[in-house]
């Protein structure tokens, strides 16, 4: 998070921040100031989830420009893409990724591609993106969470927030918006806890925030021309505020090194047991054999009548 090298990565000036309404600009610059005051000069955000949930659109909304391609016919980027923007000595890196599901199954190949793209980088915040209007959570969602956990370790959920897109909707079944949001977010958080193996006693340690996003151009605006949720909250500064909270929550970022990608060295796994195996062989194999040999020698050297 602090002074991370981005060798070979083009870092552009974050001029698009000036395209936001002045009220949003003011809040964003205030949040960047909070990070810099904590000695955080670089923030790397990883965006993951299934395909077609709005990952790329969310990246573009936060940056304030069409930084990554969004197509109605290609719901996600085919490979990881990092967008880097600099402002007043602060660098924001957002990594957009392909959808983790292919043909109804979690794609190990996609996960491997993402991990290798992240080699020697530190993930400060993970945005786990899904749709608010996806009414059901099924076993595939749990498999996605488990795959992320297996790939990056359980600690990744310390640095995670859930982002629910398509927030401007009319809830079904005569539920109020607040009730629907509560039920939807709680079912997804429960799925994450199950998929990540987070037990009841650890729920507080893995407190995961949920943010709402509406990337559509039809999103309602307030009197300051800011895009707002049905609650009236300006969602872009609200989202960045939660990202800032996660970044500063005291938990270390996730360094994606060679060991994390390749796992423990197979040649090293059994080394700790070698002394025990040798001791077992000595006392229970070699010593008895030596004893038997001595007894045979004694018997052979004695007269037949003895």
C-alpha positions as CSV (number, residue, x, y, z in Angstrom):
1,X,0.0,0.0,0.0
2,X,2.9,2.4,0.7
3,X,5.1,3.3,-2.1
4,X,4.4,0.1,-4.1
5,X,6.4,0.0,-7.3
6,X,4.3,-0.2,-10.5
7,X,7.1,-1.0,-12.9
8,X,6.0,-0.7,-16.5
9,X,2.6,0.5,-15.6
10,X,1.4,3.8,-17.2
11,X,0.2,6.1,-14.4
12,X,-1.9,9.0,-15.8
13,X,-2.8,12.2,-14.0
14,X,-6.3,11.8,-12.6
15,X,-7.8,14.6,-14.6
16,X,-11.3,13.0,-14.8
17,X,-11.8,13.8,-11.1
18,X,-12.6,17.3,-12.3
19,X,-15.6,15.9,-14.3
20,X,-17.4,15.0,-11.0
21,X,-19.9,17.5,-9.5
22,X,-18.0,19.9,-7.2
23,X,-19.6,18.3,-4.1
24,X,-18.3,14.9,-5.1
25,X,-14.9,16.3,-6.0
26,X,-14.7,17.9,-2.5
27,X,-15.5,14.6,-0.7
28,X,-13.2,12.5,-2.8
29,X,-10.2,14.9,-2.3
30,X,-11.0,14.9,1.4
31,X,-10.9,11.1,1.5
32,X,-7.6,11.0,-0.5
33,X,-6.3,13.5,2.1
34,X,-7.2,11.1,4.9
35,X,-5.2,8.3,3.2
36,X,-2.2,10.5,2.7
37,X,-2.4,11.6,6.4
38,X,-2.0,8.0,7.3
39,X,1.1,7.7,5.0
40,X,-0.9,5.8,2.4
41,X,0.3,7.2,-1.0
42,X,-0.8,4.3,-3.1
43,X,-4.0,2.2,-3.0
44,X,-4.5,-0.9,-5.0
45,X,-8.1,-2.2,-5.4
46,X,-8.9,-5.6,-6.9
47,X,-12.4,-6.0,-8.4
48,X,-13.7,-9.5,-8.6
49,X,-17.0,-11.4,-9.1
50,X,-19.0,-13.3,-11.7
51,X,-19.4,-12.0,-15.2
52,X,-22.0,-9.4,-16.1
53,X,-22.4,-8.0,-12.6
54,X,-21.0,-4.6,-13.4
55,X,-17.3,-4.8,-12.4
56,X,-16.0,-2.8,-15.4
57,X,-18.8,-0.2,-15.1
58,X,-18.0,0.3,-11.4
59,X,-14.3,0.9,-12.2
60,X,-15.3,3.5,-14.8
61,X,-17.7,5.2,-12.4
62,X,-15.0,5.5,-9.7
63,X,-12.4,6.8,-12.1
64,X,-14.9,9.2,-13.8
65,X,-14.1,8.1,-17.3
66,X,-14.4,5.1,-19.7
67,X,-11.1,3.6,-18.6
68,X,-12.1,0.0,-19.3
69,X,-14.3,-1.3,-22.1
70,X,-17.9,-2.2,-21.3
71,X,-19.9,-4.0,-24.0
72,X,-23.4,-5.4,-24.0
73,X,-22.1,-8.4,-26.0
74,X,-19.0,-9.0,-23.9
75,X,-19.9,-8.7,-20.3
76,X,-16.4,-8.6,-18.9
77,X,-12.8,-7.8,-19.7
78,X,-11.1,-11.0,-21.2
79,X,-8.0,-10.5,-19.0
80,X,-7.0,-8.4,-16.0
81,X,-6.6,-4.7,-16.6
82,X,-5.1,-2.2,-14.2
83,X,-6.1,1.4,-14.4
84,X,-3.7,3.8,-12.6
85,X,-4.4,7.4,-11.8
86,X,-2.3,9.9,-9.9
87,X,-3.5,13.1,-8.0
88,X,-1.5,15.3,-5.7
89,X,1.1,12.7,-5.0
90,X,-1.5,9.9,-4.5
91,X,-1.8,6.9,-6.9
92,X,-5.0,4.9,-7.2
93,X,-4.7,1.5,-8.9
94,X,-7.9,-0.4,-9.8
95,X,-7.6,-3.8,-11.3
96,X,-10.6,-5.0,-13.3
97,X,-10.8,-8.8,-13.8
98,X,-12.7,-11.4,-16.0
99,X,-15.7,-13.1,-14.6
100,X,-14.8,-16.1,-12.4
101,X,-17.4,-18.4,-13.9
102,X,-17.3,-20.1,-17.3
103,X,-19.8,-22.7,-18.5
104,X,-21.5,-22.8,-15.1
105,X,-18.3,-23.6,-13.2
106,X,-15.6,-21.6,-11.4
107,X,-12.7,-21.2,-13.9
108,X,-9.4,-22.2,-12.4
109,X,-7.7,-20.8,-15.5
110,X,-9.2,-17.4,-14.9
111,X,-8.1,-17.4,-11.3
112,X,-4.6,-18.5,-12.3
113,X,-4.4,-15.6,-14.8
114,X,-5.5,-13.1,-12.2
115,X,-3.0,-14.3,-9.6
116,X,-0.1,-14.2,-12.1
117,X,-1.1,-10.7,-13.2
118,X,-1.0,-9.7,-9.5
119,X,2.5,-11.2,-8.9
120,X,4.5,-9.0,-6.5
121,X,1.6,-6.6,-6.0
122,X,-0.3,-6.0,-2.7
123,X,-4.1,-6.0,-2.7
124,X,-5.2,-3.3,-0.3
125,X,-9.0,-3.7,-0.9
126,X,-11.0,-6.3,-2.6
127,X,-14.3,-5.3,-4.1
128,X,-16.5,-8.4,-4.4
129,X,-19.1,-7.3,-6.9
130,X,-22.6,-8.8,-7.4
131,X,-26.0,-7.5,-8.5
132,X,-28.6,-6.3,-6.0
133,X,-31.3,-7.6,-8.3
134,X,-29.9,-11.1,-8.3
135,X,-32.5,-12.4,-5.9
136,X,-31.0,-15.8,-5.1
137,X,-27.7,-17.0,-3.7
138,X,-26.9,-20.6,-4.8
139,X,-24.1,-23.1,-4.5
140,X,-22.2,-21.5,-7.4
141,X,-21.8,-18.3,-5.4
142,X,-20.4,-20.4,-2.5
143,X,-18.0,-22.0,-4.9
144,X,-16.8,-18.6,-6.2
145,X,-16.1,-17.5,-2.6
146,X,-14.3,-20.7,-1.8
147,X,-12.1,-20.4,-5.0
148,X,-11.1,-16.8,-4.0
149,X,-10.3,-18.1,-0.5
150,X,-8.2,-21.0,-1.8
151,X,-6.4,-18.6,-4.1
152,X,-5.6,-15.7,-1.8
153,X,-6.1,-17.1,1.7
154,X,-8.8,-16.5,4.2
155,X,-7.2,-13.2,5.2
156,X,-8.4,-11.6,1.9
157,X,-11.9,-11.2,3.5
158,X,-10.3,-8.9,6.1
159,X,-9.7,-6.5,3.2
160,X,-13.0,-7.0,1.4
161,X,-16.2,-5.1,0.9
162,X,-19.3,-6.2,-1.1
163,X,-20.5,-4.0,-3.9
164,X,-24.1,-4.5,-5.1
165,X,-24.8,-2.9,-8.5
166,X,-28.1,-2.1,-10.2
167,X,-29.2,-0.5,-7.0
168,X,-32.0,1.6,-8.5
169,X,-34.7,-1.0,-8.6
170,X,-38.2,-1.6,-7.4
171,X,-38.2,-4.5,-4.8
172,X,-40.4,-7.5,-5.4
173,X,-43.1,-9.0,-3.2
174,X,-44.2,-5.7,-1.7
175,X,-41.0,-5.4,0.3
176,X,-39.7,-2.0,1.2
177,X,-36.3,-1.0,-0.4
178,X,-34.6,-1.2,3.0
179,X,-36.0,-4.7,3.8
180,X,-35.0,-6.0,0.3
181,X,-31.5,-4.6,0.6
182,X,-31.1,-6.1,4.1
183,X,-32.3,-9.5,3.0
184,X,-30.2,-9.6,-0.1
185,X,-27.0,-8.4,1.5
186,X,-27.4,-10.7,4.5
187,X,-27.9,-13.8,2.3
188,X,-24.8,-12.9,0.3
189,X,-22.7,-12.3,3.5
190,X,-23.9,-15.6,4.8
191,X,-22.8,-17.2,1.6
192,X,-19.4,-15.6,1.9
193,X,-19.0,-16.7,5.5
194,X,-19.8,-20.3,4.5
195,X,-17.6,-20.4,1.4
196,X,-14.7,-18.8,3.2
197,X,-15.1,-21.0,6.3
198,X,-15.7,-18.1,8.7
199,X,-17.4,-19.5,11.8
200,X,-19.8,-17.7,14.1
201,X,-17.2,-16.8,16.6
202,X,-15.2,-15.0,13.8
203,X,-18.0,-13.0,12.3
204,X,-16.9,-9.8,14.1
205,X,-13.3,-10.3,13.0
206,X,-14.4,-10.5,9.4
207,X,-16.9,-7.7,9.4
208,X,-17.6,-7.0,5.7
209,X,-19.2,-3.8,4.6
210,X,-21.8,-3.6,1.8
211,X,-22.1,-0.7,-0.6
212,X,-24.7,0.1,-3.2
213,X,-23.9,1.2,-6.8
214,X,-25.9,2.4,-9.7
215,X,-23.8,2.8,-12.8
216,X,-26.6,3.5,-15.2
217,X,-26.9,6.9,-16.9
218,X,-30.5,6.9,-15.7
219,X,-29.4,7.1,-12.1
220,X,-31.3,9.8,-10.1
221,X,-29.3,12.9,-9.2
222,X,-29.6,15.3,-6.2
223,X,-29.6,19.1,-6.2
224,X,-25.7,19.1,-6.4
225,X,-25.9,17.0,-9.6
226,X,-24.5,13.9,-7.8
227,X,-25.7,10.4,-8.6
228,X,-27.8,9.2,-5.7
229,X,-29.3,6.0,-4.4
230,X,-33.0,5.6,-3.6
231,X,-32.1,6.6,0.0
232,X,-30.8,9.9,-1.3
233,X,-27.1,9.0,-0.6
234,X,-24.5,10.2,-3.2
235,X,-23.1,6.8,-3.9
236,X,-19.7,7.5,-5.4
237,X,-18.3,9.4,-2.4
238,X,-20.1,6.9,-0.1
239,X,-18.4,4.0,-1.9
240,X,-14.9,5.6,-1.8
241,X,-15.5,6.4,1.9
242,X,-16.1,2.7,2.6
243,X,-13.0,1.7,0.5
244,X,-11.0,4.2,2.7
245,X,-12.3,2.5,5.9
246,X,-11.4,-0.9,4.6
247,X,-7.9,0.3,3.6
248,X,-7.3,1.8,7.0
249,X,-8.8,-1.0,9.1
250,X,-5.5,-2.1,10.5
251,X,-5.3,-5.4,8.7
252,X,-2.4,-6.0,6.3
253,X,-2.9,-6.0,2.6
254,X,-2.5,-9.3,0.7
255,X,0.9,-9.6,-1.0
256,X,0.6,-11.9,-4.0
257,X,4.1,-13.5,-4.1
258,X,5.4,-16.6,-5.8
259,X,4.6,-18.7,-2.8
260,X,1.0,-17.7,-2.8
261,X,0.6,-18.4,-6.5
262,X,2.4,-21.8,-6.5
263,X,1.7,-23.0,-3.0
264,X,4.1,-24.7,-0.7
265,X,7.1,-26.4,-2.4
266,X,6.2,-30.0,-2.7
267,X,9.9,-30.9,-2.0
268,X,9.7,-29.1,1.3
269,X,6.4,-30.5,2.6
270,X,7.9,-33.7,4.2
271,X,11.2,-32.3,5.4
272,X,10.0,-31.6,8.9
273,X,9.2,-35.3,9.3
274,X,12.6,-36.6,8.1
275,X,14.2,-36.6,11.6
276,X,11.2,-38.5,13.1
277,X,11.3,-41.0,10.3
278,X,15.1,-41.6,10.7
279,X,14.6,-42.0,14.5
280,X,11.8,-44.5,14.0
281,X,14.0,-46.5,11.5
282,X,16.9,-46.5,13.9
283,X,15.1,-47.6,17.0
284,X,12.5,-49.9,15.5
285,X,14.3,-51.3,12.4
286,X,18.1,-51.0,12.6
287,X,18.5,-51.7,16.3
288,X,16.4,-54.9,16.3
289,X,18.3,-56.1,13.2
290,X,21.6,-55.4,14.9
291,X,20.5,-57.3,17.9
292,X,19.4,-60.3,15.8
293,X,22.7,-60.3,14.0
294,X,24.7,-60.4,17.3
295,X,22.5,-63.3,18.6
296,X,23.2,-65.2,15.3
297,X,27.0,-64.6,15.6
298,X,27.0,-65.8,19.2
299,X,25.1,-69.0,18.3
300,X,27.4,-69.7,15.3
301,X,30.6,-69.3,17.4
302,X,29.4,-71.7,20.2
303,X,30.1,-75.5,19.9
304,X,27.2,-77.6,18.8
305,X,27.0,-79.4,22.2
306,X,26.9,-76.0,24.1
